[in-house]
Amino acid sequence: MKQPEAEPDSGIPKAVDTQLIESLAELVIRFGLSEIEYANGDLKVRIARMASPANVQPAAVQLQHKVVNAVPSPSARQPDGPGTVKSPMVGTAYLRPSPDVPPFVEIGTQVKTGDKLLLVEAMKTFNEILAHRAGVVTSILVDDGQPVEYGQPLLIIE
């Protein structure tokens, strides 16, 4: 059986829909997934974020047994300054204590050291994420109910 020719400089066979791969990679990033798989007949595509204990590496696309670089994970593109509040665990981030009340903080909120910023739920336990410094919340990097990974930036206090 003849193998499909590769696209120039990509290493991806012509028979592979690169738009599909890019769309799946975007879904992994947008929803904070660790991986996603797609199968249609003989075509099988698996896209996964590769993580090491020290940091999160760029996402990778695995096509059959071949790995091709894809879009970097959101945490790889976020600032990593002294005001960055990172997730201490894998779980689900919640910006408010319940759906019918305002969020703990919003962009522009003045916070003091020890103020509650958000919750990360892991294994049915809600863990308070507290401000490690005083300042103003300048960015919120997660959505309410979004899955988060260990070390992922959640918000920035300047």
VMD Tcl script that builds the backbone (N, CA, C; Angstrom):
set m [mol new atoms 474]
animate dup $m
set s [atomselect $m all]
$s set {name element resname resid chain x y z} {
  {N N MET 1 A 0.840 -1.176 0.000}
  {CA C MET 1 A 0.000 0.000 0.000}
  {C C MET 1 A 0.883 1.236 0.000}
  {N N LYS 2 A 0.574 2.172 -0.875}
  {CA C LYS 2 A 1.375 3.378 -1.016}
  {C C LYS 2 A 1.013 4.379 0.082}
  {N N GLN 3 A 2.029 4.977 0.708}
  {CA C GLN 3 A 1.832 5.988 1.744}
  {C C GLN 3 A 1.513 7.326 1.081}
  {N N PRO 4 A 0.631 8.138 1.676}
  {CA C PRO 4 A 0.380 9.472 1.121}
  {C C PRO 4 A 1.649 10.315 1.206}
  {N N GLU 5 A 1.827 11.188 0.208}
  {CA C GLU 5 A 2.985 12.059 0.228}
  {C C GLU 5 A 2.810 13.093 1.329}
  {N N ALA 6 A 3.934 13.544 1.891}
  {CA C ALA 6 A 3.889 14.544 2.959}
  {C C ALA 6 A 3.785 15.934 2.357}
  {N N GLU 7 A 3.089 16.840 3.086}
  {CA C GLU 7 A 3.059 18.229 2.678}
  {C C GLU 7 A 4.448 18.795 2.876}
  {N N PRO 8 A 4.864 19.755 2.050}
  {CA C PRO 8 A 6.218 20.311 2.180}
  {C C PRO 8 A 6.454 20.890 3.571}
  {N N ASP 9 A 7.584 20.542 4.179}
  {CA C ASP 9 A 8.048 21.074 5.463}
  {C C ASP 9 A 7.152 20.784 6.652}
  {N N SER 10 A 6.080 19.999 6.511}
  {CA C SER 10 A 5.200 19.778 7.661}
  {C C SER 10 A 5.341 18.380 8.243}
  {N N GLY 11 A 5.691 17.395 7.409}
  {CA C GLY 11 A 5.770 16.028 7.891}
  {C C GLY 11 A 4.400 15.389 8.042}
  {N N ILE 12 A 3.321 16.092 7.663}
  {CA C ILE 12 A 1.967 15.563 7.774}
  {C C ILE 12 A 1.536 15.046 6.410}
  {N N PRO 13 A 1.049 13.811 6.320}
  {CA C PRO 13 A 0.585 13.292 5.032}
  {C C PRO 13 A -0.517 14.160 4.452}
  {N N LYS 14 A -0.576 14.265 3.110}
  {CA C LYS 14 A -1.589 15.080 2.439}
  {C C LYS 14 A -3.002 14.644 2.790}
  {N N ALA 15 A -3.208 13.366 3.058}
  {CA C ALA 15 A -4.545 12.851 3.335}
  {C C ALA 15 A -5.093 13.356 4.671}
  {N N VAL 16 A -4.256 13.954 5.504}
  {CA C VAL 16 A -4.683 14.434 6.814}
  {C C VAL 16 A -5.224 15.847 6.684}
  {N N ASP 17 A -6.372 16.093 7.293}
  {CA C ASP 17 A -7.001 17.401 7.280}
  {C C ASP 17 A -6.345 18.274 8.355}
  {N N THR 18 A -5.433 19.160 7.946}
  {CA C THR 18 A -4.726 19.993 8.919}
  {C C THR 18 A -5.665 20.965 9.618}
  {N N GLN 19 A -6.744 21.363 8.958}
  {CA C GLN 19 A -7.756 22.221 9.602}
  {C C GLN 19 A -8.366 21.499 10.797}
  {N N LEU 20 A -8.625 20.196 10.650}
  {CA C LEU 20 A -9.177 19.397 11.740}
  {C C LEU 20 A -8.205 19.378 12.917}
  {N N ILE 21 A -6.933 19.167 12.638}
  {CA C ILE 21 A -5.928 19.119 13.693}
  {C C ILE 21 A -5.840 20.461 14.409}
  {N N GLU 22 A -5.825 21.555 13.649}
  {CA C GLU 22 A -5.769 22.883 14.259}
  {C C GLU 22 A -7.020 23.145 15.101}
  {N N SER 23 A -8.183 22.727 14.621}
  {CA C SER 23 A -9.430 22.914 15.376}
  {C C SER 23 A -9.405 22.124 16.681}
  {N N LEU 24 A -8.909 20.900 16.635}
  {CA C LEU 24 A -8.817 20.086 17.852}
  {C C LEU 24 A -7.831 20.696 18.843}
  {N N ALA 25 A -6.702 21.203 18.339}
  {CA C ALA 25 A -5.718 21.845 19.219}
  {C C ALA 25 A -6.324 23.076 19.884}
  {N N GLU 26 A -7.116 23.845 19.138}
  {CA C GLU 26 A -7.778 25.013 19.711}
  {C C GLU 26 A -8.776 24.606 20.796}
  {N N LEU 27 A -9.478 23.494 20.614}
  {CA C LEU 27 A -10.415 23.006 21.632}
  {C C LEU 27 A -9.683 22.622 22.911}
  {N N VAL 28 A -8.530 21.970 22.768}
  {CA C VAL 28 A -7.730 21.588 23.941}
  {C C VAL 28 A -7.378 22.831 24.743}
  {N N ILE 29 A -6.949 23.880 24.045}
  {CA C ILE 29 A -6.540 25.111 24.718}
  {C C ILE 29 A -7.741 25.844 25.295}
  {N N ARG 30 A -8.789 26.024 24.488}
  {CA C ARG 30 A -9.946 26.810 24.931}
  {C C ARG 30 A -10.616 26.213 26.161}
  {N N PHE 31 A -10.721 24.888 26.237}
  {CA C PHE 31 A -11.402 24.254 27.353}
  {C C PHE 31 A -10.443 23.731 28.418}
  {N N GLY 32 A -9.148 24.008 28.259}
  {CA C GLY 32 A -8.170 23.598 29.261}
  {C C GLY 32 A -8.063 22.090 29.413}
  {N N LEU 33 A -8.269 21.364 28.314}
  {CA C LEU 33 A -8.219 19.908 28.368}
  {C C LEU 33 A -6.776 19.414 28.399}
  {N N SER 34 A -6.576 18.231 28.944}
  {CA C SER 34 A -5.262 17.605 28.905}
  {C C SER 34 A -5.032 16.944 27.551}
  {N N GLU 35 A -6.097 16.371 26.988}
  {CA C GLU 35 A -5.975 15.731 25.679}
  {C C GLU 35 A -7.351 15.574 25.054}
  {N N ILE 36 A -7.346 15.312 23.746}
  {CA C ILE 36 A -8.574 15.051 23.001}
  {C C ILE 36 A -8.237 14.053 21.906}
  {N N GLU 37 A -9.161 13.140 21.623}
  {CA C GLU 37 A -8.973 12.164 20.550}
  {C C GLU 37 A -10.119 12.271 19.565}
  {N N TYR 38 A -9.803 12.006 18.296}
  {CA C TYR 38 A -10.804 12.018 17.242}
  {C C TYR 38 A -10.531 10.819 16.348}
  {N N ALA 39 A -11.577 10.077 16.016}
  {CA C ALA 39 A -11.429 8.931 15.119}
  {C C ALA 39 A -12.538 8.965 14.086}
  {N N ASN 40 A -12.171 8.679 12.845}
  {CA C ASN 40 A -13.130 8.595 11.756}
  {C C ASN 40 A -12.572 7.571 10.776}
  {N N GLY 41 A -13.135 6.363 10.807}
  {CA C GLY 41 A -12.610 5.288 9.970}
  {C C GLY 41 A -11.211 4.905 10.411}
  {N N ASP 42 A -10.262 4.912 9.473}
  {CA C ASP 42 A -8.877 4.570 9.786}
  {C C ASP 42 A -8.089 5.755 10.347}
  {N N LEU 43 A -8.643 6.949 10.226}
  {CA C LEU 43 A -7.957 8.138 10.721}
  {C C LEU 43 A -8.157 8.272 12.222}
  {N N LYS 44 A -7.058 8.362 12.956}
  {CA C LYS 44 A -7.106 8.569 14.399}
  {C C LYS 44 A -6.134 9.681 14.741}
  {N N VAL 45 A -6.640 10.706 15.453}
  {CA C VAL 45 A -5.824 11.842 15.837}
  {C C VAL 45 A -5.944 12.018 17.342}
  {N N ARG 46 A -4.830 12.183 18.014}
  {CA C ARG 46 A -4.813 12.444 19.461}
  {C C ARG 46 A -3.964 13.675 19.685}
  {N N ILE 47 A -4.522 14.659 20.384}
  {CA C ILE 47 A -3.809 15.882 20.703}
  {C C ILE 47 A -3.731 15.957 22.215}
  {N N ALA 48 A -2.512 16.156 22.736}
  {CA C ALA 48 A -2.333 16.175 24.185}
  {C C ALA 48 A -1.353 17.256 24.578}
  {N N ARG 49 A -1.612 17.849 25.750}
  {CA C ARG 49 A -0.644 18.776 26.338}
  {C C ARG 49 A 0.364 17.943 27.089}
  {N N MET 50 A 1.619 18.229 26.886}
  {CA C MET 50 A 2.675 17.531 27.588}
  {C C MET 50 A 3.076 18.362 28.791}
  {N N ALA 51 A 3.062 17.783 29.992}
  {CA C ALA 51 A 3.417 18.524 31.196}
  {C C ALA 51 A 4.552 17.826 31.923}
  {N N SER 52 A 5.451 18.627 32.459}
  {CA C SER 52 A 6.512 18.107 33.316}
  {C C SER 52 A 6.315 18.729 34.687}
  {N N PRO 53 A 6.919 18.185 35.735}
  {CA C PRO 53 A 6.724 18.763 37.062}
  {C C PRO 53 A 7.154 20.230 37.142}
  {N N ALA 54 A 8.169 20.646 36.377}
  {CA C ALA 54 A 8.677 22.005 36.474}
  {C C ALA 54 A 7.781 23.014 35.761}
  {N N ASN 55 A 7.278 22.656 34.580}
  {CA C ASN 55 A 6.437 23.593 33.836}
  {C C ASN 55 A 5.648 22.862 32.777}
  {N N VAL 56 A 4.774 23.587 32.110}
  {CA C VAL 56 A 3.960 23.002 31.053}
  {C C VAL 56 A 4.663 23.252 29.735}
  {N N GLN 57 A 4.877 22.204 28.975}
  {CA C GLN 57 A 5.522 22.304 27.680}
  {C C GLN 57 A 4.477 22.650 26.628}
  {N N PRO 58 A 4.893 23.059 25.403}
  {CA C PRO 58 A 3.919 23.324 24.359}
  {C C PRO 58 A 3.078 22.080 24.073}
  {N N ALA 59 A 1.845 22.332 23.630}
  {CA C ALA 59 A 0.970 21.228 23.276}
  {C C ALA 59 A 1.597 20.450 22.125}
  {N N ALA 60 A 1.232 19.208 21.963}
  {CA C ALA 60 A 1.768 18.392 20.882}
  {C C ALA 60 A 0.635 17.660 20.193}
  {N N VAL 61 A 0.807 17.420 18.935}
  {CA C VAL 61 A -0.162 16.672 18.163}
  {C C VAL 61 A 0.458 15.319 17.853}
  {N N GLN 62 A -0.250 14.242 18.216}
  {CA C GLN 62 A 0.257 12.908 17.928}
  {C C GLN 62 A -0.638 12.312 16.855}
  {N N LEU 63 A -0.072 12.030 15.707}
  {CA C LEU 63 A -0.799 11.458 14.593}
  {C C LEU 63 A -0.247 10.057 14.399}
  {N N GLN 64 A -1.083 9.050 14.733}
  {CA C GLN 64 A -0.628 7.676 14.778}
  {C C GLN 64 A 0.567 7.624 15.726}
  {N N HIS 65 A 1.805 7.419 15.231}
  {CA C HIS 65 A 2.971 7.343 16.105}
  {C C HIS 65 A 3.904 8.527 15.904}
  {N N LYS 66 A 3.441 9.549 15.220}
  {CA C LYS 66 A 4.282 10.692 14.905}
  {C C LYS 66 A 3.824 11.897 15.709}
  {N N VAL 67 A 4.749 12.686 16.278}
  {CA C VAL 67 A 4.408 13.866 17.052}
  {C C VAL 67 A 4.795 15.101 16.245}
  {N N VAL 68 A 3.862 16.042 16.138}
  {CA C VAL 68 A 4.078 17.277 15.402}
  {C C VAL 68 A 3.773 18.425 16.347}
  {N N ASN 69 A 4.614 19.463 16.407}
  {CA C ASN 69 A 4.370 20.600 17.294}
  {C C ASN 69 A 3.094 21.321 16.914}
  {N N ALA 70 A 2.367 21.797 17.926}
  {CA C ALA 70 A 1.120 22.531 17.703}
  {C C ALA 70 A 1.201 23.857 18.439}
  {N N VAL 71 A 0.054 24.422 18.752}
  {CA C VAL 71 A -0.037 25.707 19.420}
  {C C VAL 71 A 0.372 25.552 20.886}
  {N N PRO 72 A 1.137 26.499 21.451}
  {CA C PRO 72 A 1.504 26.390 22.864}
  {C C PRO 72 A 0.277 26.441 23.757}
  {N N SER 73 A 0.351 25.790 24.921}
  {CA C SER 73 A -0.752 25.810 25.873}
  {C C SER 73 A -0.936 27.222 26.406}
  {N N PRO 74 A -2.126 27.558 26.912}
  {CA C PRO 74 A -2.357 28.902 27.404}
  {C C PRO 74 A -1.375 29.307 28.485}
  {N N SER 75 A -1.043 28.401 29.382}
  {CA C SER 75 A -0.136 28.759 30.464}
  {C C SER 75 A 1.266 29.048 29.953}
  {N N ALA 76 A 1.649 28.484 28.801}
  {CA C ALA 76 A 2.963 28.763 28.252}
  {C C ALA 76 A 3.025 30.180 27.678}
  {N N ARG 77 A 1.863 30.773 27.359}
  {CA C ARG 77 A 1.838 32.100 26.775}
  {C C ARG 77 A 1.559 33.187 27.808}
  {N N GLN 78 A 1.231 32.852 29.020}
  {CA C GLN 78 A 0.867 33.829 30.031}
  {C C GLN 78 A 2.108 34.350 30.738}
  {N N PRO 79 A 2.021 35.599 31.232}
  {CA C PRO 79 A 3.153 36.145 31.963}
  {C C PRO 79 A 3.432 35.342 33.233}
  {N N ASP 80 A 4.682 35.379 33.651}
  {CA C ASP 80 A 5.080 34.619 34.836}
  {C C ASP 80 A 5.825 35.543 35.791}
  {N N GLY 81 A 5.194 36.675 36.108}
  {CA C GLY 81 A 5.822 37.649 36.987}
  {C C GLY 81 A 5.496 37.396 38.448}
  {N N PRO 82 A 5.999 38.257 39.321}
  {CA C PRO 82 A 5.786 38.074 40.759}
  {C C PRO 82 A 4.324 38.208 41.180}
  {N N GLY 83 A 3.492 38.851 40.373}
  {CA C GLY 83 A 2.080 39.011 40.722}
  {C C GLY 83 A 1.187 37.912 40.185}
  {N N THR 84 A 1.759 36.932 39.500}
  {CA C THR 84 A 0.959 35.854 38.928}
  {C C THR 84 A 0.543 34.877 40.021}
  {N N VAL 85 A -0.754 34.622 40.104}
  {CA C VAL 85 A -1.286 33.639 41.052}
  {C C VAL 85 A -1.495 32.357 40.263}
  {N N LYS 86 A -0.829 31.278 40.684}
  {CA C LYS 86 A -0.892 30.000 39.972}
  {C C LYS 86 A -1.716 28.990 40.748}
  {N N SER 87 A -2.278 28.047 40.021}
  {CA C SER 87 A -3.057 26.997 40.665}
  {C C SER 87 A -2.135 26.049 41.422}
  {N N PRO 88 A -2.438 25.779 42.689}
  {CA C PRO 88 A -1.611 24.861 43.454}
  {C C PRO 88 A -1.963 23.395 43.209}
  {N N MET 89 A -2.968 23.155 42.338}
  {CA C MET 89 A -3.428 21.783 42.119}
  {C C MET 89 A -4.207 21.683 40.807}
  {N N VAL 90 A -4.464 20.466 40.400}
  {CA C VAL 90 A -5.348 20.194 39.277}
  {C C VAL 90 A -6.771 20.219 39.812}
  {N N GLY 91 A -7.673 20.853 39.100}
  {CA C GLY 91 A -9.058 20.907 39.554}
  {C C GLY 91 A -9.892 21.793 38.653}
  {N N THR 92 A -10.953 22.364 39.219}
  {CA C THR 92 A -11.845 23.261 38.492}
  {C C THR 92 A -11.861 24.597 39.214}
  {N N ALA 93 A -11.613 25.681 38.473}
  {CA C ALA 93 A -11.579 27.021 39.057}
  {C C ALA 93 A -12.988 27.606 39.098}
  {N N TYR 94 A -13.314 28.212 40.222}
  {CA C TYR 94 A -14.591 28.911 40.370}
  {C C TYR 94 A -14.311 30.326 40.836}
  {N N LEU 95 A -14.833 31.305 40.107}
  {CA C LEU 95 A -14.604 32.705 40.413}
  {C C LEU 95 A -15.590 33.255 41.435}
  {N N ARG 96 A -16.625 32.473 41.770}
  {CA C ARG 96 A -17.654 32.909 42.706}
  {C C ARG 96 A -18.052 31.731 43.595}
  {N N PRO 97 A -18.542 32.012 44.807}
  {CA C PRO 97 A -18.906 30.926 45.712}
  {C C PRO 97 A -20.137 30.143 45.267}
  {N N SER 98 A -21.029 30.786 44.514}
  {CA C SER 98 A -22.183 30.096 43.930}
  {C C SER 98 A -22.627 30.879 42.694}
  {N N PRO 99 A -23.373 30.242 41.788}
  {CA C PRO 99 A -23.720 30.882 40.521}
  {C C PRO 99 A -24.528 32.178 40.648}
  {N N ASP 100 A -25.238 32.363 41.749}
  {CA C ASP 100 A -26.125 33.521 41.871}
  {C C ASP 100 A -25.535 34.687 42.650}
  {N N VAL 101 A -24.230 34.666 42.928}
  {CA C VAL 101 A -23.587 35.772 43.642}
  {C C VAL 101 A -22.435 36.325 42.804}
  {N N PRO 102 A -22.026 37.568 43.096}
  {CA C PRO 102 A -20.920 38.164 42.334}
  {C C PRO 102 A -19.609 37.409 42.568}
  {N N PRO 103 A -18.646 37.557 41.638}
  {CA C PRO 103 A -17.349 36.901 41.812}
  {C C PRO 103 A -16.588 37.482 43.006}
  {N N PHE 104 A -15.626 36.697 43.511}
  {CA C PHE 104 A -14.785 37.159 44.614}
  {C C PHE 104 A -14.064 38.451 44.221}
  {N N VAL 105 A -13.462 38.467 43.024}
  {CA C VAL 105 A -12.743 39.640 42.518}
  {C C VAL 105 A -13.052 39.811 41.037}
  {N N GLU 106 A -12.853 41.027 40.568}
  {CA C GLU 106 A -12.975 41.351 39.152}
  {C C GLU 106 A -11.737 42.145 38.761}
  {N N ILE 107 A -11.536 42.363 37.477}
  {CA C ILE 107 A -10.414 43.193 37.044}
  {C C ILE 107 A -10.618 44.582 37.638}
  {N N GLY 108 A -9.562 45.085 38.268}
  {CA C GLY 108 A -9.639 46.392 38.918}
  {C C GLY 108 A -9.891 46.322 40.410}
  {N N THR 109 A -10.189 45.133 40.942}
  {CA C THR 109 A -10.427 44.980 42.377}
  {C C THR 109 A -9.125 45.153 43.147}
  {N N GLN 110 A -9.170 45.993 44.197}
  {CA C GLN 110 A -8.024 46.181 45.099}
  {C C GLN 110 A -8.064 45.033 46.112}
  {N N VAL 111 A -6.956 44.294 46.261}
  {CA C VAL 111 A -6.910 43.183 47.207}
  {C C VAL 111 A -5.772 43.377 48.204}
  {N N LYS 112 A -5.929 42.756 49.369}
  {CA C LYS 112 A -4.894 42.737 50.401}
  {C C LYS 112 A -4.347 41.308 50.485}
  {N N THR 113 A -3.185 41.167 51.032}
  {CA C THR 113 A -2.609 39.846 51.244}
  {C C THR 113 A -3.592 39.015 52.076}
  {N N GLY 114 A -3.905 37.818 51.614}
  {CA C GLY 114 A -4.823 36.930 52.324}
  {C C GLY 114 A -6.272 37.013 51.870}
  {N N ASP 115 A -6.611 37.971 50.987}
  {CA C ASP 115 A -7.986 38.049 50.470}
  {C C ASP 115 A -8.277 36.839 49.588}
  {N N LYS 116 A -9.522 36.365 49.660}
  {CA C LYS 116 A -9.948 35.227 48.831}
  {C C LYS 116 A -10.120 35.710 47.393}
  {N N LEU 117 A -9.469 35.019 46.443}
  {CA C LEU 117 A -9.519 35.393 45.036}
  {C C LEU 117 A -10.459 34.506 44.231}
  {N N LEU 118 A -10.402 33.197 44.504}
  {CA C LEU 118 A -11.232 32.225 43.794}
  {C C LEU 118 A -11.125 30.894 44.513}
  {N N LEU 119 A -11.826 29.900 43.990}
  {CA C LEU 119 A -11.787 28.546 44.550}
  {C C LEU 119 A -11.284 27.586 43.484}
  {N N VAL 120 A -10.557 26.568 43.902}
  {CA C VAL 120 A -10.223 25.461 43.008}
  {C C VAL 120 A -10.763 24.203 43.676}
  {N N GLU 121 A -11.704 23.562 42.979}
  {CA C GLU 121 A -12.338 22.342 43.499}
  {C C GLU 121 A -11.572 21.140 42.981}
  {N N ALA 122 A -11.197 20.278 43.905}
  {CA C ALA 122 A -10.513 19.034 43.553}
  {C C ALA 122 A -11.078 17.940 44.443}
  {N N MET 123 A -11.564 16.889 43.827}
  {CA C MET 123 A -12.111 15.741 44.551}
  {C C MET 123 A -13.183 16.178 45.565}
  {N N LYS 124 A -14.114 17.015 45.115}
  {CA C LYS 124 A -15.256 17.477 45.909}
  {C C LYS 124 A -14.861 18.359 47.092}
  {N N THR 125 A -13.620 18.851 47.107}
  {CA C THR 125 A -13.159 19.759 48.147}
  {C C THR 125 A -12.852 21.109 47.505}
  {N N PHE 126 A -13.420 22.178 48.076}
  {CA C PHE 126 A -13.198 23.524 47.561}
  {C C PHE 126 A -12.035 24.159 48.319}
  {N N ASN 127 A -10.979 24.490 47.588}
  {CA C ASN 127 A -9.770 25.066 48.166}
  {C C ASN 127 A -9.719 26.559 47.847}
  {N N GLU 128 A -9.614 27.379 48.889}
  {CA C GLU 128 A -9.547 28.821 48.703}
  {C C GLU 128 A -8.172 29.199 48.162}
  {N N ILE 129 A -8.163 30.037 47.139}
  {CA C ILE 129 A -6.920 30.580 46.609}
  {C C ILE 129 A -6.859 32.016 47.105}
  {N N LEU 130 A -5.841 32.324 47.896}
  {CA C LEU 130 A -5.719 33.614 48.560}
  {C C LEU 130 A -4.643 34.468 47.894}
  {N N ALA 131 A -4.799 35.786 48.009}
  {CA C ALA 131 A -3.816 36.720 47.462}
  {C C ALA 131 A -2.514 36.599 48.247}
  {N N HIS 132 A -1.419 36.435 47.542}
  {CA C HIS 132 A -0.107 36.340 48.185}
  {C C HIS 132 A 0.551 37.707 48.324}
  {N N ARG 133 A -0.117 38.738 47.795}
  {CA C ARG 133 A 0.395 40.101 47.890}
  {C C ARG 133 A -0.756 41.082 47.748}
  {N N ALA 134 A -0.542 42.296 48.177}
  {CA C ALA 134 A -1.540 43.347 48.005}
  {C C ALA 134 A -1.371 43.960 46.621}
  {N N GLY 135 A -2.457 44.477 46.072}
  {CA C GLY 135 A -2.392 45.129 44.773}
  {C C GLY 135 A -3.746 45.164 44.105}
  {N N VAL 136 A -3.720 45.357 42.797}
  {CA C VAL 136 A -4.933 45.434 41.990}
  {C C VAL 136 A -4.953 44.254 41.032}
  {N N VAL 137 A -6.098 43.586 40.915}
  {CA C VAL 137 A -6.247 42.488 39.964}
  {C C VAL 137 A -6.266 43.097 38.561}
  {N N THR 138 A -5.255 42.766 37.745}
  {CA C THR 138 A -5.152 43.333 36.398}
  {C C THR 138 A -5.595 42.361 35.312}
  {N N SER 139 A -5.568 41.063 35.598}
  {CA C SER 139 A -5.997 40.060 34.613}
  {C C SER 139 A -6.572 38.860 35.330}
  {N N ILE 140 A -7.646 38.331 34.769}
  {CA C ILE 140 A -8.201 37.052 35.213}
  {C C ILE 140 A -8.045 36.116 34.027}
  {N N LEU 141 A -7.247 35.068 34.192}
  {CA C LEU 141 A -6.815 34.226 33.080}
  {C C LEU 141 A -7.637 32.955 32.913}
  {N N VAL 142 A -8.650 32.760 33.770}
  {CA C VAL 142 A -9.499 31.569 33.673}
  {C C VAL 142 A -10.959 31.993 33.687}
  {N N ASP 143 A -11.805 31.120 33.208}
  {CA C ASP 143 A -13.250 31.338 33.248}
  {C C ASP 143 A -13.837 30.568 34.418}
  {N N ASP 144 A -14.997 31.009 34.881}
  {CA C ASP 144 A -15.692 30.320 35.956}
  {C C ASP 144 A -16.051 28.900 35.502}
  {N N GLY 145 A -15.651 27.900 36.286}
  {CA C GLY 145 A -15.937 26.505 35.957}
  {C C GLY 145 A -14.931 25.868 35.022}
  {N N GLN 146 A -13.835 26.536 34.745}
  {CA C GLN 146 A -12.819 26.013 33.822}
  {C C GLN 146 A -11.888 25.041 34.526}
  {N N PRO 147 A -11.584 23.898 33.905}
  {CA C PRO 147 A -10.574 22.992 34.460}
  {C C PRO 147 A -9.209 23.681 34.430}
  {N N VAL 148 A -8.416 23.469 35.480}
  {CA C VAL 148 A -7.076 24.049 35.546}
  {C C VAL 148 A -6.071 22.967 35.913}
  {N N GLU 149 A -4.827 23.212 35.563}
  {CA C GLU 149 A -3.745 22.282 35.845}
  {C C GLU 149 A -2.824 22.860 36.909}
  {N N TYR 150 A -2.021 22.026 37.518}
  {CA C TYR 150 A -1.046 22.468 38.506}
  {C C TYR 150 A -0.114 23.490 37.868}
  {N N GLY 151 A 0.084 24.615 38.550}
  {CA C GLY 151 A 1.007 25.642 38.066}
  {C C GLY 151 A 0.439 26.559 37.007}
  {N N GLN 152 A -0.806 26.351 36.592}
  {CA C GLN 152 A -1.409 27.189 35.560}
  {C C GLN 152 A -1.718 28.581 36.142}
  {N N PRO 153 A -1.324 29.660 35.443}
  {CA C PRO 153 A -1.653 31.002 35.925}
  {C C PRO 153 A -3.168 31.219 35.955}
  {N N LEU 154 A -3.652 31.744 37.079}
  {CA C LEU 154 A -5.090 31.983 37.266}
  {C C LEU 154 A -5.455 33.445 37.124}
  {N N LEU 155 A -4.651 34.308 37.753}
  {CA C LEU 155 A -4.870 35.745 37.645}
  {C C LEU 155 A -3.589 36.469 37.985}
  {N N ILE 156 A -3.596 37.785 37.738}
  {CA C ILE 156 A -2.406 38.591 37.981}
  {C C ILE 156 A -2.779 39.774 38.883}
  {N N ILE 157 A -1.958 39.970 39.908}
  {CA C ILE 157 A -2.107 41.100 40.827}
  {C C ILE 157 A -0.900 42.007 40.627}
  {N N GLU 158 A -1.146 43.252 40.294}
  {CA C GLU 158 A -0.045 44.225 40.116}
  {C C GLU 158 A -0.037 45.196 41.255}
}
mol reanalyze $m
mol bondsrecalc $m
mol representation Tube
mol addrep $m
